[in-house]
Amino acid sequence: MTLCSGRNFFQGLVVQRLVSGRAGGRRGEIYTKLRAFRDRYADLIRQRFPDIPRRISGYNLPALLPENGFHVARALVGSESTLVTVLEATLNLVHSPPVRTLVVLGYPDVFAAADHIMEVTEFGPIGLEGLDHKFVADLEKKHLQQGNIDLFPPGGGFLLVEFGGDTREESNANARRMMDALQHKRDTPSMKLFDDKAEEQRIWRVRESGLGATAHVPGRKENWEGWEDSAVEPAQLGQYLREFKKLLDKYHYTGALYGHFGQGCLHTRIDFDLKTAQGVRIFRSFIEEAANLVVKHHGSFSGEHGDGQSRAELLPKMYGHDMVRAFDEFKNIWDPDWKMNPGKVVKPYRLDENLRYGPTYNPPEPRTHFKYADDSFSFRQATKRCVGVGECRREHAGTMCPSYRVTREEKHTTRGRAHLLFEMLRGEVIREGWQSEAVKDSLDLCLSCKGCKGDCPVHVDLATYKAEFLSHYYKGRLRPRHAYAFGLIHVWARMAGHFPRLANFFTHARGLRRISKWLAGMAPQRTVPAFARETFKHWWMRREPRNQDKPTVLLFADTFNNHFHPDVAQAAVEVLEAAGWRVAVPMQDLCCGRPLYDYGMLDRAEKWLRQILETLRPYIQAGTPMVVLEPSCCAVFRDEMVNLFPHDLDAQRLRSQTFLLSEFFQRKASDFRLPKLHRMALVHAHCHHRAIMGPADEQALLDRLGLDYKLLDSGCCGMAGAFGFEAGDHYDVSVKCGELVLLPAVRQAPYDQLIITNGFSCHEQIAQGTDRQALHLAQVLRMALHEGVIEPEPRAPEIPAAQEADRQQREPPQVMPHDQAAPARVDPDDRRSSVSASEAAVWVGGSLLAGLMVYMIARNAWRTKELS
């Protein structure tokens, strides 16, 4: 431990010598004072401290009593940094049963559930949680845990009772003993036993989403902490909940009730009005009455989180003034200069001062590109979305937050970044507004993976906030060169599409490739992806029309699958047509602008999306479905587009008509009998796919194929669009993210195992970090169509697909006549090039100029080297 003076203090090894007074120095002085303190207050401590499972309020002085071993370390636990700073601790571990069985009990309401806690605890559960009907209703209103809630038995209040054992038989037997006993009770609850680990985890995810369920519920007032973890004796919890609910009704407050019922601890968030003077006065009145209610039941104001400022003022109600003076003296022993977190626990601030909001809260509402419809059309409101639960500090599982997993720094968590944006708008600590270097530095390592939007309990969307911030930060100033190189990749790819060999020469020839990477701000360790010899659209223009009498599906030719991986789009055409659809490909120059968001180029992004809406309007209004092969592009149509144009009905229609390939087959082609593909596969889901669309349809389609697959919980691959290509810290973080799960798993995969991922960036991370090539789902589906015809070679299964793509590039299909009758704007049979002669001339001139610039830079660099 560290004392307020900065000196280290060790407890445990020399306790007896110190207690007897034989040690000198500061340690001896502290222990001498503690012994005298204990002797003076021992009777009062025994009298005033409630003996309940959860008691966090005040200091843990009972640990100093002789019957408790004068345990100084335990007396310091929960002191909220007001006494010492703990640097290191030795813990006593308890046995964790290797096998678990979960039983969910359903009661008419949460009060009845709490009434039966003691009869449940008689059977020795290792976990006992409770929640009410409002908790479940809030989850459903927010579309959280859909499917998991359906596993619950009927009821209006629930107990989640977990049993453990060394074997499945032992664990189940413990659970069934309780269930058999409850069957003979007068008010038998509904019961459901879960001994499948996956189902148990689904049930626990419902309970663990408590904060996400109760914060920011659409259509309701904001909910706040303030009385979120009171605790009483478990036997009194039912009566306490009834009286607490009456108190909520008296003040016209609402809040879901849930918590650690087996230990009498209640969690709730309440819709206090903390932004008006009247609201704050009512809030204070409620808290004081709630404190009186806890004292009536001999409970604790805090059963988990501590008093801090929000409840410390109330401690005289619970302990009396004499005991609070003892707290004061206890702090003086450790912190005589009152430097350690002053204003908390003892001599605290009032509970209604220093509020985060309060009656004076009035930050500006900036004009923004995104409209934030889910946050009352307010960026200011969006920056308040984070409630500080800290799920973004997870070190394993899920997608959020990849940069934190690498750096382990709070400023790189979703919580840290969201709070900086909040402080930026508030203007008290961060006063530079949109020009804040502190905010930019924090956001710099955000991979824009959208993992936070999917994994965060309250769906903080840092990818959107980062794009918004950068659009204002760079207003009127130049961006770094990599922003133009990668953000405008669609422009460069369109130019390179006319001269792919020349473009590949500049980016891959020895000597030139280093210069090309430097010009683009690319990490020298990376390889520039090669442009395809023929784009997908060029291939499509020369292809025979098929399925003319079938229903139409649009296939969006995104930049990556048009210019870099045309075989993916070609495979998608083949499988869509095999499923009985007429494929239409928009031939106009369209791009969703996904890379633009990473650099805050939102003006251009809006323009490109408007162009898509205008071009595709006849098909949008006809209800034609559109398949998008790149998950990040699909996410734009499902997320960014409606955030930029929330009132545009065509944007809303296109959102509902846009599908990933797996979603399309599951929802629009579910009757199509897919051939079986008897393979093993390792599957990595793109981070935007996980966060926005979810992997359920992908898994269902792989099941239909008969694949023996493993879906990796690999989070973000680390490439994250252009992030992993950029030189410096971005490259380092990218590689470390990939090495967390994905790259080692791919390297360990047998060569007869498919590697499946749909994202271009994920494909590149795998290709550049291992000796394998990943396959898109479209290629896997095509493989299934041909598996019985062409026997795969005994090599990595992606090799034949790559060879086939190369063959099609070298042997273009026969030019066939095409139908002249075509709808306006988009035509699957339109074989005309979308490039005019003037545009081609501009591109040729631009390409030659770019080549000349590379030559001059190389020449000057070489001359400089000779002179040196």
N, C-alpha and C positions, 0 to 999 in steps of 0.2 A: 504494500500500500504506500501511497505518497501522502504526507501530511500537508497542511496548508503552507508550511515553511519550505516545502520542496524536498524535505528529507524522507528517505525511505523508512518504512516501519514494518517489521516482520512480527507476526503473531502466530503462536502455536508451539514453537520449539522450546521457548523459555518461560512458559506461562507460570509454572509453579514458583520459579525463582523470582519472577517479577511480582507475582501476587504477594509473596511473602515480604516484599519490600527490599530484597537484597540486591536488586539491579539498580544501577544509577542512570544518569543521563535523562534524555527526554522520554525514552520508553519507561524507565523506572518511575518518572514523575507521573506519566499517564496512568500506569497501572495502580500506583498508590492512590491517585485521585478516584479511579474507578472503584477500587475496593471500598473507599470511604463513602462514595456515592451509593454503592449497592447497599451498604449497611444502613445508610440513612433512609433510603426509600424502599427497602425490601417489602415491608408490610403494605405500603401504598400500591406498589406494583402488583402484588398478589390480589389486592382488592379491586383495582380499577381496570385491569386488562381482561377483556372478554376471552374466554377459552373456546374459540371456534376455529374450524379448519383454515379459514381464510381471514387473516387480520394483518393488513399492511399499514393501516393508518398509524401515524406517530412513529416513534422509534421502538425497536424490538427489545425493550429493556428486560422482559422476563428471561432472556438468555443469560443475563448476568447473575441470576439468583443461584445460590449454592446448590439447590436441588437440580439445577440445569447445567451444572459444571462450570459456571463462570466463563461461558463461551463468548469471548469478545468478538470473534469473527461473525458469529450469528447475530450479535447485537448490532453489527454494522450493516448487515444485509437490509436492503430496502431504505437506506438512509438518504437516497436521492442525491448523492454527491455533496451533501451539506457537511459531511464530517471528514471523509478521506476520498481519495481516488484509488480504486482497486486496480492494481497492475497485473496481478496474478493470483489464482486461487486453486486450491486442491479440493476436488469434489468427491463425495462418496456416491458411487454408482449403485443403482438398485437393479435387480434382475428384471429383464424385459422378456416376457414369455415369447417364444419364437412363433407360436401359432395363436391366432385371434379368432374369436367368433363374435359377431355383432347381432344384437337383438334390438329392433325398433318397436317400442310400445306406443300405441295410439290411445289417447284419452279424450273425453269430450272437450276439454280446454286445458290450458297450461296450468291453471290452478289445481285441477284434479291431478294432473301429472306430478306437480310438486308435492301434493299431499301423500303420494305413494313412494316417495324417495326412500324412506326408512325401510319399508318392507322389501324394496329392491336391494338395498345395500346389505341386507342380511345374507345375501348369496355371494358376497365378495367380488363384485365386478372391479375391473381395473380401470374402467372409464365410465362416467355417467354424466351425460350432457342433456340439456333440455332446450326446447324452442316452441314458440307458439304459432298459431295460424297466421298471424300477421307477418311473421318472418317468412313463411312460405309464400304468402301473397305478394310480398315485396320482391322476392326472387322471381316469381312468375311475371310480375309487371315489368321487371328489368330484363326479362328473357335470359335469366341466368340459371344454370344447372337444369336446363330443360332435359327431360328424360330421366335424370337422377331423382327428381322429386316423385316421379311416378312409381318409384320403388317403395315408397312409404306405405304403410297400412293406413286404413281410414282413421281419421281423428282430427281434433282441433288443437291438440297439444301433444307433444311427443317427448319421449325419453329415449336416448340412444345409449344402450347399455352394452358395454364391451367386456368379454371374458377372455382369459388367456390360459394357455397350457403348454406343456412341452410337446404334446401331440394333438392332432386334429380331434381324436376321440375324446381326450381329456377336456379340451376347450369346449367342444359341443356338449359334453355331458354337464359341465358347469352351467352352460346356458339353458339347457333343457330342464335342469332341476328347478331353476327359477320359473320357467314357463309353465311347468306342471303345477307348481305351487300357486301361481297366479290364476290358473284355470279354475281353481276351487274358491276364489274370492268372489264376493258378492258383486263387485263392480269390475269384472274382468276386462282388461284392455284388449284392443286388437293387437295382434303380435305377428312379427315376421322375423325369421332367423336368416342371417346371411353368413355362410361359411366360405363363400368364394371370395378370394382376396380382391379381385377386381371390383366386384359389387360392393364390398366393404369400403373400398377406397372411394367409390362413387358416393356412398352415403356420407362418409366423412367430409368429402368435398362440399356437400351441402352445408354442413355445420361450419366448416372453416370459412365459408363465404359470408359469414355473418356481417362483417363490416361492409362488404360490397353489397349485401342485400339491403342494408338499412340506411346507407348514405346515398344521397342524390337519387331519390326515387322519382321517376318522371311523373309530372302532374301534381306533386306534393311540395309542401314547404321544405326548406333545407333542414336537415337534421344535424344535431351537434352533440358532442360529448359534453361533460359537465357533471353528470351523475351516472357514469357508465359502468361502474364495477363495485357497487355496494355488496355487502355480504352479511349473512346472518347464520345462525345455527340451522343446518339442513332440515331439522325437524320442524322449524318454524317457517320455512320458505313459502309454503302454500299460503299461509295467512298473511305473510309479508307481501307477497305478490298481489293478493286481493286488495290490501289497503293501499299499496303503491298505485295500483290501477285506479282506485278511487281518487287518489291525489292527482294523477294525470288528468282524469276527467274534470276535476274541480277547476284546474287551470286551462282546460281545453287544449291540452297537449296530447300528442300521440307518440308512440314508440313501440317497436317490436320488442318482445321479451325473450331472451335466450341466455345461455351461459353454462357455467360449470355447476349444474344443479346438485350433483353429488357432494359438493363442498359448500353449497349454499351461496354461491356467487352469481349475481345477476348482471348481465350486460344489456345495455340499451342505448340508443341515441334518440334524442328528443328534439322536436321542432321548436326550439326556443327562438324568440325574436331577439337577436343580439345587435340589431342595427338601429334601434330607436331607444330613446331614454326611457320611455314607458315600458318597452319590451325588456330592457335590462332590469328595471325595478321589479317587474313580475318574475323574471328569471331568478333574481336574488330571493324573493319571497318563497318561491317554490323550493329552492335548494335548502333554505332554512327549515321548511316543514319536512322535507325529505330526510334531513339530518335528524330531526326529532323522531321521525318514524323508525329510523335505524336504531337510535338509542333506546327507544321503547322495546325493541326486539333484541337488545343487548348485542348488536352487531357492530360492523366496521364500515366506515364511510368508503374505504377502499379495500377491496379484496384481491387486487392484482396490480394496479398501475401506480399506486402511491398517491399521496395528497397533493404534492406540488403546491401551486398557488390556488388551485380551484377549490380545495377543501380544507387546507391547513387552518384557515381562519375559524373553522367550525370545531376544531379539536377540543376546546374547553367544554363543548356540549357532551362529548364522548368520554373524556378523561377527567374533567374538572380542572380548575385553575391550578391547584397544587401540582398535579401531574404535568401540566403544560410548563410550569416553572421548572420542573425536573428536566423536561426536554431541553429547556434553555440552558440549564447547568451542564447537561450532558454534552451539548454542542460546544460549550465553552471549554470543556476539558480537551476536546480534539482541535477546536478551531478558535483559539482565544481572540484572534484578530478579525473574525467573521468575514473571511475571504471566500469561503467555500459555498457557492450557490446561495447567496443571501436572499432573504425574503421568502424562503420555502420552509415548511414544517414548523419552524419557530420564528416568532416575530414576522409573520408572513404579510405579504400584500393582501388587500381585500380581494375577495373572489370576483368582484365586479369591476376591478381596475386592470389596466394593462391587457384588456381584451384584444384578441387578434383583429376583431372588427370594431364593434362598439358604435356609439352614436356619431362619432366623428369620422368614421371610415367613409371615404369618398374619393377613391383613386380615379384617374381619368379613364374614359372608355375610348381607346384608340380606334381609328378606322382600319379595317383589316380586309385582306383578300378573302380568306375563309369566313364563313358566316356563323359557324358554331351553333347550329339549330338546337342541338342537344343540350346546350348551355345557355338557353334563353337568348340566342343570337348575340352572345357577349364573350369576347376574348377575356375580359376581366373575370367573368364568371368561370370560364374554362380554367384559368390559373388557380382557382380555388378548389378545383375538383379533388386534388390529392388530399387525403385525410391522414397521411403519415403512417399507415399500417406497416410499411417496410417490406412488403412482399418482393419488391425489386432488389432486395439484398440477398435473395436466394443464391446459393452457390451451386445448386444442382437442380435439374429438371426444369421443364418449361423453356420459353423463349426469352422472357424478360429476366435480367437486363444484361446483354452480352458484354458491354464495355465494363460494367461493374465487376463481372466475374473475372475479368482480366486485371483491372487496376485495383480493385477492392477499396475504392475511394468513394465517399458519400457524394461528392459533387458529380460523380458519374452514374448515380442512381437516378431512376425516374423521379423519386421523391426529392432528391437534391436539386435536380434541374427544374422541376415544377415549382419548388419553393423559391428558387432564384427568380423565376419569371414573375411569381407573385410579388416578391420584394421589388422587382424592377418597376412594376406598375404602381406599387404603393409609394415608391420614391423617397423613402426615409433612409434606407441603408444603401440601396443602389440608385444613384441619382442621375445616371447618364442615359436612362431610358433605352431606346432601341440601339443606342451606340455603346452599350455597356460591354467592355472587354471581358468582364468577369462572367457574364452570361454567355457570351460567345465562346469563351474558353471551356465552359462546362458543357455546352452543346456540341463542341467540336468532335468529340469522340462518340457522340450518339450515332449509331449505325442506321437510324431511321428504319429499323426492322419492324416496327409496329407491334413488337412483342408486348409492350406495355398496354396497348389498347386491348389485346386479347387476354393477357394474364393478370393485369392489375385489377383488384376487386372493384375499383370505381372507374376503370377504363380511361385512365389518363393517357392522352394521345400525344406523346412527345414528338413523334415524327411530323405531325401537323404543326405543332407549336414551333419546332425548329425551322420548318420551311417558312412559317409566318415571320419569325424573328429575322431570318437571313434576308428575306425580301425587303425589310425595313432597314436592316443594318447596312446593306449594300446600295441603298437608294442614293443615286448621285455619285457613286464611286465604282472603280473597277474591281472586279472579283479576281481571285488568283487564277492563273492560266489553266489549271486543271478543271476549274468550273466550266470554262468554255469548251475545253477538250471533251469532257465527259458529259456535261449537261446538254450539249448540243450534238450528241452522238448521232441523232437521227439525221441532222443536216450533213454531217461528214459521211455517214454511211450511204446516204442518197447519192452524194458525189462519187464516193468510191464504188458504188454499184455499177457505174459506167466504165470504170477502169480498175477492176479488182486486182488484176495482176500487178499493175503499177502501184496501187495502194499497198499491197502486200510486200512488194519489193522495198518500198520506203520504210516499212515497219518491221521487216524481218532480215533484210540484207545486213551482213556484217559491216559494222561501221556506221551505217545509217540508222539501225534500230536503236542504238544508244541515244543518238541525237533526237530521234522521233519521240522516245520516252521522255527525254528531258523537256522537249517542247510541250508535251502533254502533261507534265508534272506527274508522270507515272513512276512507280517504284522500279528501279533497275532490275530487281529480282523477278519481276513479272514478265510474262510473255504477252505481246499484243495479240488478241484473238484475230484470226485470219478471216478476211471477207470471203464469202462464197464465190466460186467462179461464176455462178448464175444465181440470181435472186429467185426467191419463191414466186414472185409476181411474174418474172420473165418466163419461168417454167409454166406457170398457170396460163399465160396468154397463148401458149402454143399447144395447150392440151385440149383433147376432144371433150366436148360437153357431155355430161352423163346425167341420168335420172331426171330428165327434163319434166316428167310428169309427177314428180315426187314433191313433198313439202320442202320448203326452202329453209336453209340455215346459213347465216352469215358466218364466215370465218375471218376473223380480224387478223390481218398480216402485220403483226407488230415488228418493230425495227429489228429485234434480235433474231426472230425466226424467219424474217424475210431476207436479211443480209448476212447473217452468220450461220444459222442452222436451218437452211431451207428444207432439209430432209424431215425435220419435225413437222413442219406445216404440210409437206407432201404426204407424210404418213397419216396426218389428221384427215386430209381429204379422202384418202383411201378408206379409212375406217368409217368415216361419216357416210360415205356413199355406200359402203357395204351394209350399213345399218338402214339404208333406204331413204336417204336424204339427198336433196339437190343442193350442192354447195355453191354459195355465191361469195365472191371475194371482192371487197371494195378496192378498185384499182386507183382511186385518187390517192394523193400523197397525204396520208393520215397518220398521226402519231398521238398517243394519249399524253405524251410528255412526262412519263414517269421519271426520267433522270433530272428533269428541270426542278422538281420539288426538293431534291437533295441540296440544291444550291440557291433556293429561294427565288428562282426565276418564274414567279407566279403570273406576271403579266403575260408572258409568252404561253405559259401553261393554259391560262384561261382562253387565250386566242385559239390555241390548237384544239381544245375541247369544244369550243363554239363551232369550229370548222367541222368536227366530227358530227355534232348534233345536226348541223345544217345538211351535211352530205347524206347522213343516214336517216333523215327524217321520214321519208316514205316507208322505210322498213321498220322504223321505230313505231310509227303510228299504225302499221299493219300488224304489229305484234310478232314480228319475225325474230326468233331467238338468234343470239350471236355467241359463238364460241371464241374464247380468248385463251390462247395456249400459254402465254407468259403470266404466271400468278401475280406479279407486281403490276402488270398492265390491267389485269382483271380487277385488282384491288382499287385502281384508279376509278374505274367505272362504278364500282360498288361503294366507294368511300369518298375520295377527294372530289369527284365530279359533283355529287349532291351536296357536298360541303361548300363548294364554290357557287353552285346554282340551286339552292334549296327550293326555290319557288318555280323552277322550270319543270313543267310537267313532262317534257320529252326526256329530260335528264333522269327523272324518276322512273319513267317507263324503261329507258335503256338500262338503268340499274337492275330492274327486275327481269329484264330479258337477256342479261349477260351471264354466261356460264363458263366455268372451267370445263374441260373435256369430260372429266369424271362426273361433274354435276349434270352435264347434258345427257350423258348416257344413263344416269340414274333417274332423271326426272322426265326426260323427253324420249328416251329410247330404251325404257326399262324392259320392253317386250323383246328386244333384239337378243337372240340367243348367242351369247359370246362363246367362241370356242375355248376349250380349256388349255391352259398353258402350264404344263407340269414342270415348274421351275422353282428355284429358291430365289428370293430377292431381299435386298436390303433397301429400305425406302427412307428417304429424307424429305420432309415436307418443307417447302419454302416458307420463310417466316411470315410473309404477307398472307400466304395461303392459310397458315395456322390461325393468324390473328383475325382475319376478316371473313374468310369463307369457311374455315374449319376443315379438318381432314376426314370427316365422317363419310362423305360420298366417295372420296378416293379409296378409303378402306373397303367400302361396300363393293366398289367395282373390282378391286383386286380380289376380293372374296369370290365374286362372280367368275373371275378368270381361273380360279382354282390355284392361285399362286400360294406358295408357302413363304410368306414374307414376314419381315420384322420391321415395324415402323420405329425408327430411332427417335428417342427423346433428345434430339441433338441441338435444339434451339436454333439460333441463327448460325449459318455456316461461316459467317465472318466476312464474306466478300461483300455482301450488302450493296448490290449495284456496283457503283464505281469506288465505293469506300476502300475496298481491299486493293484496288489498283493504285491508289494514291500513295505517293512517296512519304516517308517519315513515320510518324506515330500511327497513322492509319494502317499502313502495311503491317506494322508490328502487331497491332491489336487484332487485325484481321487474321493473321496466321495463328495467334494464340487462341482466338475464338474457335477457329477450325480444329485446332488440336485438342480442344476440350472433349469432344465426343466424335464428331463426324469423320475427320481424317483418319484417326486410329482405327475406327470401325471399318472404313473402306479398305484400308491396308490389310486388315485381318480377314477380310471376306475372301472365301475361296473363288478361284477364277471362273468356276461354272455358275456363280451366283450373279444375278442381275443387280446392278446398282441403278436405282430409279430416283430421279428428282426432276421436277418440271421447270425450275428456275434457271435462267441463263447464268446468273451469278453463281448459283450453287454448282452448276455444271463446270464453270471455270475454276472454282475453288477446288473441286475434286480433281479436275484434269491437271491443274498446276501444283497440286499438293500430293498427288499419288500417281501411280502408273495405270490408273483406270480411267475409263470414260463412262459418264453416266448416260442413261437413256431416259428420254421423255416418255410419259405415259402413252402418247400417241404411237411412239415407236414400239412400245411393248404390246399395244393392241394389234398393231400390224404384224408383229412377230407371231402373235397368237393366231392370226388369220392364215399365216403361211407355215406355221410350225410343222404341220403334217405333210407339207409339200416339199419343203427344203430342209434337210437335216442340218441343224447348226453345227458349225465346226467346233472341234474340241478345244476351243480357246475362250478367252474372255467373251461373253455373249454379245458385247456391244460391237465387236470387230466386224462381223458380217453386216450389221446395219450401217457402219461407217463405210464399208466397201461398196455397199449398194448405193449409198448417197453419192460416192465418188463416181461410180459407174454412170449414174443418171446425169451427173454434171458433164461427163465426157461424151455421153450418147444421148443427146436431147431427143424427146419424143417426136414422132412424126407430126407435122403441121396438118391439122384437119380443118375442114370447112366449119364455120360456126354460124349460129342463128343470128340474123340481123335484127329480129324483133327483140328489143331490150327495154327494160324499164329505165327511167331516168336515173342518173347519178351513179348507181351501182349496178353492175351486170356481171354475173358469173361467166357470161359468154363473150364479154367485151374483150377482144384481143388487141385493141389499139393501145399503144403505149401512152401512159399518162404524162410523158415528158415531151414538151414542145421542142422544136429545133433551136429556138433562142435559149431555152433553159439548158439544153445540151451544150450549146456553145459556151454559155457562162460557166458550166461545170468543167468543161474541158479547159477553158482558160484558167479557172481557179485551180484545177489540179496541176496544170503546168506551172502556175505561179507558186503553188505550195512546194512543188518539186524544186523550183529554182531557189526558194527560200532555204530549204533543207540543204541544198548544195552550197549556198553561200555561207550558211552557218557552219557546215562541216569544213569548208575551205578555210574560213577564218579561224576555227578552232585548231585545225591542223597547223596553220601558219604560226599561231600563238605558241603551240607546242614546240615547233621548230626553233622559234626565237628564244624560248626559255631554255 
